[in-house]
Amino acid sequence: QIHINRFVFSIKNPRTSNLSLIKLSLVLVMHRSLTLRLISTPSTRRLFPLLSSTLRPLRRSLSTESEDKKRAAKRWRDAVSEYDQMKERSIAGDAAAMCDVGWAHHQGTVPTDVLNVCHPSDISKAIKCYELSVDMGYSPAAGLLGDVYFYGEDGVPSDDEKAKVWLEKVVELTKEDEPEDAYLRGKGLQKLGIVSYRNGDEGDAEGRFKESTALMGKHLNGNWGFILPHDPPGLWEFLNKEQEILEDTPKLSQNLNGFATSPGFKGGLDAAVQLRAFTNKVRSVEARDEDWAVRYQLECLSRFQGGEGSWGVTYLESF
């Protein structure tokens, strides 16, 4: 018999009682206030180590789970507090904080008092916060408003006229000679060019594209910001890795031997050298040739009618 407070568990055959012990262990773990008293007899003494080995991991597991819940609750309280402070700063006239509040409404990350539950996305509140932020002179908020109407988001239809208003505001609030403004201003000019192209003004579109690529080349080390809608995850790591592979001629040559059955393929070091030269030339054009970037954008707009026309280069990783 095993006595737990006023309850008595009878195990008739201790030799085949593992299932009963597991059930008992669960009772003990779930009701930590219970105390255990095991009547010591020759047949029950063998249960002590089995009970201990069953209970200890379960108790440790529950203890860890409890600590995890406490940490999660604290993180959520911190998130709520951080949002409340951000909202207070926005009310006090902090333009960046106002934009951040709008972004939280936009993304559906405004926390509630319920653990891990956020308010749903509300684009109308987001737009209102962005507009207030722009009124305070904050250019990123103008960029976000431009994107809302340029792409059409969350039930808000694409509207070239409204997009143009806010994208022009981006240009107004940024400086050509300020490196930190280069990406936002450059993308704003590019999208203004796309809006012009959509509305039949190819001359204005090309002019905007040239202005954008010149800005990107001056401050952002080339055309990447122009030819890609955004930085794909791992892009720079991939480009660095690609360069490392290209510089390892023996390994590259060995990898290329996989094409030995292809018609006209000779392989060897010459093939590796040719591949390196070709790849470096392609990357140089992509990154440095502003005229190519402008032609590429115009061709995308021509081929993908009705779309934004900003399809980026497709990167294929082999070997």
Residue frames relative to the residue before (quaternion, step in Angstrom):
aa qw qx qy qz dx dy dz
Q 1.0000 0.0000 0.0000 0.0000 0.00 0.00 0.00
I 0.1430 -0.7595 0.6292 0.0820 3.55 -1.06 0.83
H 0.2012 -0.7984 0.5622 0.0780 3.55 -0.65 1.15
I 0.0155 0.7625 -0.6461 0.0299 3.60 -0.85 1.04
N 0.7782 -0.1683 0.0339 0.6041 3.52 -0.23 1.35
R 0.8049 -0.2537 0.1751 0.5071 3.61 -0.71 -0.97
F 0.5780 0.5747 -0.3860 0.4321 3.59 1.28 0.08
V 0.1695 -0.7774 0.6000 0.0832 3.51 -1.07 0.73
F 0.1469 -0.7721 0.6150 0.0630 3.55 -0.81 1.08
S 0.1687 -0.7903 0.5833 0.0822 3.56 -0.78 1.00
I 0.0828 -0.7650 0.6381 0.0278 3.52 -0.82 1.05
K 0.3001 -0.8074 0.4835 0.1557 3.52 -0.24 1.30
N 0.8088 0.1193 -0.0489 0.5738 3.57 0.92 -0.82
P 0.2740 -0.8109 0.4904 0.1636 3.62 0.03 1.24
R 0.6147 0.5768 -0.3600 0.3998 3.57 1.11 -0.54
T 0.7717 0.2477 -0.1518 0.5658 3.61 1.16 -0.45
S 0.4459 0.7381 -0.3962 0.3151 3.54 1.14 0.71
N 0.2983 0.7927 -0.5004 0.1797 3.63 1.16 0.28
L 0.6433 0.5187 -0.3295 0.4566 3.59 0.97 -0.83
S 0.6475 0.5107 -0.3207 0.4659 3.57 0.97 -0.82
L 0.6475 0.5225 -0.3198 0.4533 3.56 1.01 -0.79
I 0.6310 0.5255 -0.3337 0.4630 3.58 1.02 -0.76
K 0.6396 0.5121 -0.3230 0.4736 3.58 0.97 -0.86
L 0.6482 0.5176 -0.3080 0.4659 3.57 0.97 -0.91
S 0.6443 0.5340 -0.3237 0.4415 3.57 0.95 -0.87
L 0.6431 0.5209 -0.3219 0.4599 3.55 1.00 -0.83
V 0.6210 0.5307 -0.3388 0.4667 3.57 1.02 -0.76
L 0.6746 0.5048 -0.2954 0.4502 3.56 0.91 -0.93
V 0.6724 0.5014 -0.2962 0.4568 3.56 0.97 -0.87
M 0.7059 0.4671 -0.2706 0.4586 3.57 0.91 -0.93
H 0.7595 0.2474 -0.1526 0.5820 3.58 1.13 -0.53
R 0.1469 -0.8546 0.4921 0.0772 3.52 0.31 1.27
S 0.5999 0.5820 -0.3671 0.4081 3.59 1.15 -0.40
L 0.5547 0.6171 -0.3973 0.3919 3.59 1.23 -0.33
T 0.2252 -0.7557 0.5994 0.1373 3.54 -1.12 0.68
L 0.3225 -0.7672 0.5349 0.1461 3.49 -1.06 0.82
R 0.0299 0.7639 -0.6446 0.0098 3.55 -1.03 0.84
L 0.1143 -0.8049 0.5820 0.0191 3.51 -0.49 1.23
I 0.3623 -0.7310 0.5348 0.2198 3.57 -0.64 1.14
S 0.3201 -0.7897 0.4990 0.1579 3.50 -0.58 1.19
T 0.1589 0.7339 -0.6439 0.1469 3.48 -0.71 1.20
P 0.6872 -0.4682 0.3213 0.4531 3.61 -1.16 0.28
S 0.7159 0.4573 -0.2693 0.4537 3.60 0.99 -0.75
T 0.7222 0.4361 -0.2586 0.4704 3.61 1.14 -0.45
R 0.5182 0.6555 -0.4275 0.3449 3.58 1.17 -0.38
R 0.6125 0.5690 -0.3421 0.4290 3.57 1.11 -0.62
L 0.6010 0.5864 -0.3574 0.4089 3.59 1.24 -0.35
F 0.5293 0.6664 -0.4115 0.3262 3.60 1.13 -0.54
P 0.7211 0.4222 -0.2891 0.4671 3.67 0.62 -0.94
L 0.6373 0.5314 -0.3358 0.4457 3.58 1.07 -0.70
L 0.6407 0.5088 -0.3220 0.4764 3.55 1.02 -0.79
S 0.6608 0.5181 -0.3121 0.4443 3.56 0.91 -0.91
S 0.6847 0.4857 -0.2917 0.4585 3.56 0.89 -0.94
T 0.6565 0.4962 -0.3088 0.4769 3.60 1.16 -0.53
L 0.7229 0.4759 -0.2523 0.4327 3.55 0.90 -0.97
R 0.6581 0.5656 -0.3355 0.3668 3.57 0.81 -0.96
P 0.6837 0.4612 -0.3197 0.4666 3.66 0.78 -0.84
L 0.6420 0.5250 -0.3281 0.4523 3.58 1.03 -0.77
R 0.6541 0.5010 -0.3134 0.4721 3.56 0.96 -0.84
R 0.6445 0.5105 -0.3240 0.4680 3.58 0.98 -0.84
S 0.6415 0.5344 -0.3203 0.4475 3.57 0.99 -0.87
L 0.6796 0.4768 -0.2879 0.4774 3.57 0.93 -0.92
S 0.6238 0.5373 -0.3404 0.4542 3.56 1.05 -0.74
T 0.6515 0.5030 -0.3056 0.4787 3.59 0.98 -0.87
E 0.6433 0.5235 -0.3143 0.4619 3.57 0.97 -0.89
S 0.6472 0.5200 -0.3153 0.4597 3.56 0.99 -0.83
E 0.6562 0.5025 -0.3085 0.4709 3.58 0.98 -0.87
D 0.6259 0.5366 -0.3321 0.4584 3.59 1.04 -0.80
K 0.6505 0.5133 -0.3124 0.4645 3.57 0.98 -0.85
K 0.6417 0.5216 -0.3240 0.4595 3.57 1.01 -0.80
R 0.6626 0.4977 -0.3054 0.4691 3.57 0.97 -0.87
A 0.6370 0.5257 -0.3244 0.4611 3.58 1.02 -0.83
A 0.6494 0.5166 -0.3103 0.4638 3.58 0.99 -0.86
K 0.6530 0.5031 -0.3184 0.4681 3.58 1.00 -0.82
R 0.6375 0.5209 -0.3379 0.4561 3.59 0.95 -0.81
W 0.6611 0.5008 -0.3138 0.4623 3.58 0.98 -0.81
R 0.6282 0.5179 -0.3360 0.4736 3.60 1.00 -0.80
D 0.6391 0.5179 -0.3223 0.4684 3.59 1.02 -0.79
A 0.6429 0.5224 -0.3222 0.4583 3.59 1.02 -0.84
V 0.6427 0.5130 -0.3165 0.4729 3.57 0.98 -0.86
S 0.6613 0.5067 -0.2984 0.4657 3.56 0.95 -0.94
E 0.6482 0.5199 -0.3168 0.4575 3.58 0.97 -0.86
Y 0.6545 0.4962 -0.3188 0.4730 3.58 0.96 -0.83
D 0.6441 0.5251 -0.3273 0.4499 3.60 0.93 -0.87
Q 0.6595 0.4965 -0.3101 0.4715 3.59 0.98 -0.83
M 0.6308 0.5290 -0.3257 0.4650 3.57 1.04 -0.82
K 0.6512 0.5136 -0.3116 0.4638 3.56 0.99 -0.83
E 0.6351 0.5242 -0.3269 0.4638 3.58 1.03 -0.78
R 0.6512 0.5050 -0.3192 0.4681 3.58 1.00 -0.82
S 0.6364 0.5309 -0.3359 0.4476 3.57 1.02 -0.76
I 0.6472 0.5129 -0.3106 0.4708 3.57 1.01 -0.82
A 0.6778 0.4939 -0.2812 0.4665 3.56 1.13 -0.72
G 0.6615 -0.5514 0.2998 0.4105 3.60 1.27 0.05
D 0.4365 0.6716 -0.4748 0.3647 3.59 1.24 0.39
A 0.3518 -0.7843 0.4728 0.1939 3.58 -0.31 1.28
A 0.6521 0.5121 -0.3202 0.4583 3.60 0.96 -0.83
A 0.6492 0.5084 -0.3151 0.4699 3.58 1.00 -0.82
M 0.6250 0.5302 -0.3387 0.4621 3.59 1.03 -0.75
C 0.6445 0.5068 -0.3150 0.4780 3.57 1.01 -0.82
D 0.6535 0.5178 -0.3125 0.4552 3.59 1.00 -0.82
V 0.6135 0.5234 -0.3443 0.4808 3.58 1.06 -0.69
G 0.6417 0.5171 -0.3159 0.4701 3.56 1.01 -0.81
W 0.6461 0.5196 -0.3177 0.4601 3.57 0.98 -0.83
A 0.6255 0.5315 -0.3369 0.4612 3.59 1.05 -0.74
H 0.6504 0.4805 -0.3121 0.4987 3.60 1.01 -0.77
H 0.6297 0.5557 -0.3217 0.4372 3.57 1.02 -0.85
Q 0.7750 0.3673 -0.1711 0.4850 3.57 0.88 -1.00
G 0.4458 -0.6990 0.4551 0.3248 3.59 1.23 -0.16
T 0.4997 0.6589 -0.4206 0.3731 3.59 1.00 0.83
V 0.3729 0.6960 -0.5221 0.3224 3.60 1.15 0.50
P 0.3365 -0.7928 0.4686 0.1967 3.61 -0.43 1.17
T 0.2949 -0.7024 0.6157 0.2016 3.54 -1.25 0.57
D 0.6466 -0.5066 0.3868 0.4192 3.57 -1.30 -0.07
V 0.5959 0.5468 -0.3596 0.4654 3.58 1.30 -0.17
L 0.5636 -0.6463 0.4026 0.3202 3.55 -0.82 1.05
N 0.8740 0.0174 -0.0592 0.4819 3.56 -0.93 1.09
V 0.5760 0.5425 -0.3963 0.4657 3.59 1.17 0.57
C 0.1148 -0.7984 0.5901 0.0333 3.57 -0.78 1.08
H 0.5669 -0.5455 0.4824 0.3851 3.53 -1.29 0.34
P 0.5358 -0.6247 0.4447 0.3533 3.62 -1.01 0.64
S 0.6600 -0.5052 0.3835 0.4025 3.52 -1.26 0.45
D 0.0341 -0.7892 0.6130 -0.0135 3.58 -0.99 0.88
I 0.2413 -0.8235 0.4977 0.1261 3.57 0.02 1.30
S 0.6160 0.5533 -0.3640 0.4265 3.60 1.05 -0.63
K 0.6540 0.4810 -0.3115 0.4938 3.60 1.00 -0.78
A 0.6166 0.5493 -0.3434 0.4474 3.57 1.04 -0.77
I 0.6648 0.5071 -0.3027 0.4574 3.57 0.86 -0.97
K 0.6384 0.5307 -0.3276 0.4511 3.59 0.96 -0.86
C 0.6717 0.4857 -0.2977 0.4736 3.60 0.93 -0.91
Y 0.6332 0.5282 -0.3342 0.4565 3.60 0.98 -0.81
E 0.6627 0.5115 -0.3116 0.4496 3.56 0.90 -0.90
L 0.6421 0.5091 -0.3212 0.4747 3.59 1.01 -0.80
S 0.6461 0.5222 -0.3144 0.4593 3.56 1.03 -0.79
V 0.6361 0.5127 -0.3266 0.4753 3.59 1.01 -0.80
D 0.6196 0.5501 -0.3405 0.4445 3.58 1.01 -0.77
M 0.6754 0.4567 -0.2782 0.5078 3.58 1.22 -0.54
G 0.6085 -0.6145 0.3315 0.3771 3.58 1.30 0.12
Y 0.4807 0.6845 -0.4263 0.3446 3.60 1.22 0.35
S 0.3483 -0.7993 0.4561 0.1781 3.57 -0.30 1.28
P 0.6208 0.5437 -0.3867 0.4117 3.71 0.89 -0.64
A 0.6152 0.5384 -0.3555 0.4531 3.60 1.07 -0.63
A 0.6222 0.5223 -0.3370 0.4758 3.59 1.08 -0.69
G 0.6307 0.5325 -0.3258 0.4610 3.58 1.07 -0.75
L 0.6576 0.5040 -0.3080 0.4677 3.58 0.99 -0.81
L 0.6377 0.5028 -0.3264 0.4837 3.59 1.04 -0.74
G 0.6223 0.5364 -0.3402 0.4575 3.56 1.01 -0.78
D 0.6655 0.5062 -0.3032 0.4571 3.59 0.97 -0.85
V 0.5947 0.5751 -0.3685 0.4240 3.59 1.01 -0.79
Y 0.7639 0.3588 -0.1947 0.4998 3.58 0.85 -0.97
F 0.5910 0.5664 -0.3715 0.4380 3.62 1.14 -0.47
Y 0.7718 0.3230 -0.1716 0.5201 3.57 0.89 -0.96
G 0.3201 -0.6877 0.5631 0.3281 3.56 0.98 -0.93
E 0.1155 0.8228 -0.5397 0.1355 3.57 -0.50 1.15
D 0.8804 0.0474 -0.0232 0.4713 3.52 -1.24 0.69
G 0.7806 -0.3359 0.1761 0.4969 3.56 0.80 0.97
V 0.5902 0.5202 -0.3806 0.4861 3.58 1.27 -0.10
P 0.3475 -0.7707 0.4877 0.2176 3.64 -0.48 1.09
S 0.5932 -0.5440 0.4528 0.3837 3.55 -1.24 0.46
D 0.0294 0.7975 -0.5979 0.0753 3.58 -0.88 0.96
D 0.3311 -0.7933 0.4770 0.1831 3.57 -0.19 1.29
E 0.6500 0.5318 -0.3305 0.4305 3.58 0.94 -0.80
K 0.6800 0.4590 -0.2880 0.4940 3.58 0.93 -0.88
A 0.6137 0.5420 -0.3496 0.4553 3.58 1.02 -0.77
K 0.6513 0.5298 -0.3152 0.4424 3.58 0.93 -0.90
V 0.6179 0.5543 -0.3461 0.4372 3.60 0.96 -0.85
W 0.7444 0.4162 -0.2365 0.4655 3.57 0.78 -1.03
L 0.6284 0.5196 -0.3439 0.4656 3.59 1.06 -0.60
E 0.6087 0.5195 -0.3419 0.4927 3.58 1.10 -0.66
K 0.6187 0.5413 -0.3363 0.4596 3.58 1.10 -0.69
V 0.5903 0.5577 -0.3591 0.4600 3.58 1.11 -0.69
V 0.6693 0.4949 -0.2944 0.4694 3.58 0.89 -0.98
E 0.6463 0.5354 -0.3111 0.4459 3.57 1.01 -0.85
L 0.7588 0.4131 -0.2060 0.4595 3.58 0.94 -0.91
T 0.6870 0.4284 -0.2811 0.5152 3.60 1.27 -0.05
K 0.3553 -0.7379 0.5412 0.1907 3.54 -1.29 0.42
E 0.5312 -0.6640 0.4334 0.2985 3.54 -0.95 0.92
D 0.7501 0.3980 -0.2135 0.4830 3.59 1.02 -0.78
E 0.5696 0.5767 -0.3889 0.4379 3.60 1.25 0.26
P 0.4024 -0.7519 0.4635 0.2405 3.64 -0.39 1.19
E 0.6584 0.5247 -0.3212 0.4337 3.60 0.97 -0.79
D 0.6677 0.4857 -0.2965 0.4800 3.59 1.21 -0.41
A 0.4764 0.7478 -0.4066 0.2202 3.55 1.24 -0.50
Y 0.6972 0.4753 -0.3073 0.4400 3.61 0.75 -0.95
L 0.6817 0.4852 -0.2956 0.4610 3.59 0.80 -1.01
R 0.6739 0.4820 -0.2976 0.4744 3.58 0.92 -0.89
G 0.6588 0.5266 -0.3093 0.4394 3.58 0.95 -0.90
K 0.6747 0.4690 -0.2979 0.4858 3.59 0.93 -0.84
G 0.6095 0.5461 -0.3514 0.4547 3.58 1.09 -0.66
L 0.6567 0.4987 -0.3026 0.4780 3.59 0.97 -0.86
Q 0.6407 0.5273 -0.3263 0.4527 3.57 0.98 -0.83
K 0.6860 0.4724 -0.2885 0.4722 3.59 0.88 -0.90
L 0.5977 0.5329 -0.3647 0.4750 3.59 1.10 -0.60
G 0.6336 0.5247 -0.3266 0.4654 3.57 1.06 -0.74
I 0.6448 0.5138 -0.3180 0.4681 3.57 1.00 -0.81
V 0.6237 0.5260 -0.3338 0.4721 3.59 1.02 -0.81
S 0.6501 0.5093 -0.3186 0.4653 3.60 0.95 -0.86
Y 0.6517 0.5124 -0.3188 0.4595 3.58 0.93 -0.86
R 0.6331 0.5396 -0.3280 0.4477 3.58 0.95 -0.86
N 0.7596 0.3701 -0.1877 0.5007 3.54 1.09 -0.76
G 0.6851 -0.5720 0.2560 0.3712 3.53 1.20 0.65
D 0.6137 0.5438 -0.3614 0.4439 3.62 1.21 0.05
E 0.1103 -0.8425 0.5257 0.0399 3.59 0.30 1.27
G 0.5980 0.5738 -0.3611 0.4275 3.59 1.09 -0.62
D 0.6756 0.4696 -0.2890 0.4894 3.58 0.90 -0.93
A 0.6149 0.5574 -0.3432 0.4398 3.57 1.04 -0.81
E 0.6820 0.4844 -0.2985 0.4595 3.59 0.80 -0.97
G 0.6359 0.5345 -0.3260 0.4513 3.58 1.02 -0.79
R 0.6516 0.5062 -0.3101 0.4722 3.57 0.98 -0.84
F 0.6508 0.5227 -0.3175 0.4499 3.57 0.97 -0.86
K 0.6533 0.5085 -0.3175 0.4625 3.58 0.95 -0.84
E 0.6382 0.5182 -0.3245 0.4678 3.57 0.99 -0.79
S 0.6594 0.5167 -0.3011 0.4556 3.57 1.00 -0.85
T 0.6891 0.4733 -0.2961 0.4620 3.60 0.83 -0.94
A 0.6165 0.5378 -0.3491 0.4569 3.59 1.04 -0.69
L 0.6531 0.5092 -0.3015 0.4725 3.56 1.02 -0.84
M 0.6548 0.5061 -0.3096 0.4682 3.58 0.95 -0.87
G 0.6673 0.5073 -0.3057 0.4516 3.56 0.94 -0.87
K 0.6648 0.5259 -0.2956 0.4406 3.57 1.03 -0.81
H 0.8316 0.2491 -0.0889 0.4883 3.56 0.81 -1.00
L 0.7964 0.3326 -0.1436 0.4842 3.63 1.08 -0.63
N 0.5709 -0.6658 0.3663 0.3108 3.54 1.12 0.70
G 0.8417 -0.1969 0.0710 0.4978 3.58 0.87 0.88
N 0.7454 -0.4772 0.3039 0.3525 3.50 -1.44 -0.11
W 0.4095 0.7557 -0.4687 0.2039 3.60 1.20 -0.27
G 0.6621 0.5166 -0.3148 0.4423 3.58 0.91 -0.83
F 0.6707 0.4943 -0.2916 0.4699 3.56 1.18 -0.55
I 0.7565 0.4157 -0.2407 0.4439 3.60 0.73 -1.00
L 0.7140 0.3615 -0.2538 0.5433 3.60 1.24 -0.24
P 0.5194 -0.6430 0.4565 0.3292 3.62 -0.93 0.83
H 0.7552 -0.1089 0.0788 0.6416 3.58 1.19 -0.65
D 0.6171 -0.5292 0.4067 0.4168 3.58 -1.24 0.18
P 0.3386 -0.7342 0.5430 0.2267 3.61 -0.54 1.08
P 0.5816 -0.5864 0.4140 0.3828 3.61 -1.01 0.69
G 0.8371 0.1980 -0.1549 0.4859 3.55 -0.85 0.97
L 0.3547 0.7675 -0.4840 0.2256 3.61 1.24 0.08
W 0.7258 0.4423 -0.2672 0.4542 3.56 0.68 -1.09
E 0.6152 0.5302 -0.3462 0.4697 3.58 1.07 -0.69
F 0.6430 0.5263 -0.3177 0.4567 3.56 1.02 -0.84
L 0.6671 0.5051 -0.3087 0.4523 3.58 0.87 -0.91
N 0.6433 0.5087 -0.3186 0.4753 3.59 1.03 -0.78
K 0.6546 0.5058 -0.3112 0.4679 3.56 0.98 -0.88
E 0.6222 0.5477 -0.3330 0.4494 3.56 1.00 -0.83
Q 0.6682 0.5001 -0.3033 0.4599 3.56 0.95 -0.88
E 0.6170 0.5411 -0.3382 0.4606 3.59 1.04 -0.76
I 0.6612 0.5020 -0.3039 0.4674 3.58 0.95 -0.90
L 0.6657 0.5155 -0.3090 0.4424 3.56 0.93 -0.88
E 0.6739 0.5033 -0.2970 0.4521 3.58 1.07 -0.71
D 0.6493 0.4834 -0.3168 0.4942 3.61 1.21 -0.41
T 0.1921 -0.8519 0.4768 0.1004 3.58 0.41 1.28
P 0.6699 0.4959 -0.3379 0.4371 3.68 0.77 -0.85
K 0.6799 0.4780 -0.2967 0.4703 3.59 0.92 -0.90
L 0.6339 0.5274 -0.3264 0.4620 3.57 1.00 -0.83
S 0.6422 0.5247 -0.3150 0.4616 3.58 0.99 -0.85
Q 0.6481 0.5181 -0.3129 0.4621 3.56 1.00 -0.85
N 0.6539 0.5132 -0.3101 0.4613 3.58 0.97 -0.86
L 0.6641 0.5243 -0.3045 0.4375 3.57 1.01 -0.79
N 0.5126 0.6515 -0.4211 0.3682 3.58 1.21 -0.30
G 0.5224 0.6390 -0.4042 0.3942 3.57 1.28 -0.29
F 0.6802 0.4601 -0.2838 0.4952 3.58 1.25 -0.39
A 0.3014 0.8117 -0.4693 0.1732 3.58 1.26 0.17
T 0.6909 0.4768 -0.2855 0.4623 3.60 1.10 -0.60
S 0.5083 0.6528 -0.4284 0.3632 3.60 1.23 -0.14
P 0.5598 -0.6210 0.4237 0.3485 3.62 -0.98 0.81
G 0.8456 0.1925 -0.1535 0.4737 3.55 -0.92 0.92
F 0.5447 0.6208 -0.4115 0.3854 3.60 1.23 -0.06
K 0.2162 -0.8065 0.5425 0.0920 3.57 -0.73 1.10
G 0.3076 -0.7824 0.4924 0.2252 3.57 1.15 -0.53
G 0.5882 0.6068 -0.4198 0.3309 3.52 -1.31 -0.43
L 0.7625 -0.3833 0.2664 0.4479 3.52 -1.35 -0.10
D 0.5999 0.5805 -0.3689 0.4086 3.58 1.03 -0.70
A 0.6435 0.5207 -0.3228 0.4589 3.58 0.99 -0.83
A 0.6454 0.5184 -0.3187 0.4617 3.59 0.99 -0.83
V 0.6543 0.5100 -0.3085 0.4655 3.57 0.97 -0.86
Q 0.6587 0.5052 -0.3076 0.4651 3.58 0.98 -0.83
L 0.6472 0.5121 -0.3238 0.4626 3.58 0.97 -0.83
R 0.6422 0.5179 -0.3281 0.4601 3.58 0.95 -0.84
A 0.6659 0.5015 -0.3093 0.4576 3.59 0.89 -0.90
F 0.6566 0.5121 -0.3103 0.4585 3.58 0.97 -0.90
T 0.6811 0.4932 -0.2955 0.4534 3.59 0.84 -0.98
N 0.6606 0.5020 -0.3145 0.4611 3.59 0.89 -0.85
K 0.6297 0.5241 -0.3359 0.4647 3.59 1.08 -0.70
V 0.6403 0.5194 -0.3200 0.4668 3.58 0.97 -0.87
R 0.6821 0.4813 -0.2969 0.4637 3.59 0.85 -0.95
S 0.6287 0.5376 -0.3391 0.4480 3.59 1.04 -0.72
V 0.6439 0.5076 -0.3178 0.4762 3.57 1.00 -0.84
E 0.6543 0.5256 -0.3141 0.4439 3.57 0.88 -0.96
A 0.7713 0.4034 -0.2014 0.4492 3.54 0.82 -1.00
R 0.8254 0.3191 -0.1130 0.4518 3.60 0.96 -0.85
D 0.6677 0.5112 -0.3105 0.4432 3.58 1.09 -0.59
E 0.2480 -0.8127 0.5121 0.1255 3.58 -0.08 1.31
D 0.6261 0.5334 -0.3452 0.4520 3.60 1.02 -0.75
W 0.6335 0.5200 -0.3312 0.4675 3.58 0.99 -0.80
A 0.6471 0.5303 -0.3247 0.4411 3.61 0.92 -0.90
V 0.6537 0.5011 -0.3117 0.4737 3.59 0.99 -0.84
R 0.6591 0.4953 -0.3144 0.4705 3.61 0.91 -0.89
Y 0.6203 0.5514 -0.3280 0.4513 3.56 1.03 -0.84
Q 0.6662 0.4995 -0.2991 0.4660 3.59 0.91 -0.92
L 0.6679 0.4952 -0.3010 0.4671 3.58 0.91 -0.88
E 0.6494 0.5056 -0.3248 0.4660 3.59 1.00 -0.75
C 0.6192 0.5344 -0.3417 0.4628 3.59 1.03 -0.77
L 0.6593 0.5056 -0.3074 0.4640 3.58 0.93 -0.88
S 0.6562 0.5088 -0.3081 0.4643 3.57 1.06 -0.74
R 0.7213 0.4578 -0.2508 0.4552 3.57 0.92 -0.90
F 0.7664 0.3026 -0.1624 0.5429 3.58 1.01 -0.82
Q 0.0971 -0.8388 0.5354 0.0197 3.52 0.47 1.25
G 0.7990 0.2847 -0.2238 0.4801 3.54 -0.99 0.90
G 0.6723 0.4577 -0.3069 0.4943 3.58 1.23 -0.25
E 0.6771 -0.4833 0.3481 0.4322 3.54 -1.29 -0.02
G 0.3427 -0.7850 0.4655 0.2228 3.58 1.22 -0.39
S 0.5685 0.5939 -0.3984 0.4067 3.59 1.07 0.55
W 0.1649 0.7928 -0.5618 0.1694 3.55 1.01 0.81
G 0.3343 -0.7742 0.5082 0.1749 3.55 -0.87 0.96
V 0.6830 -0.4434 0.3763 0.4420 3.51 -1.34 0.05
T 0.3536 -0.7129 0.5626 0.2242 3.56 -1.03 0.79
Y 0.1854 -0.7972 0.5687 0.0815 3.56 -0.71 1.09
L 0.1058 -0.7894 0.6043 0.0197 3.53 -0.75 1.12
E 0.1651 -0.7860 0.5894 0.0872 3.55 -0.70 1.08
S 0.0341 0.7805 -0.6229 0.0417 3.56 -0.75 1.05
F 0.8018 0.1884 -0.1907 0.5341 3.51 -1.14 0.73
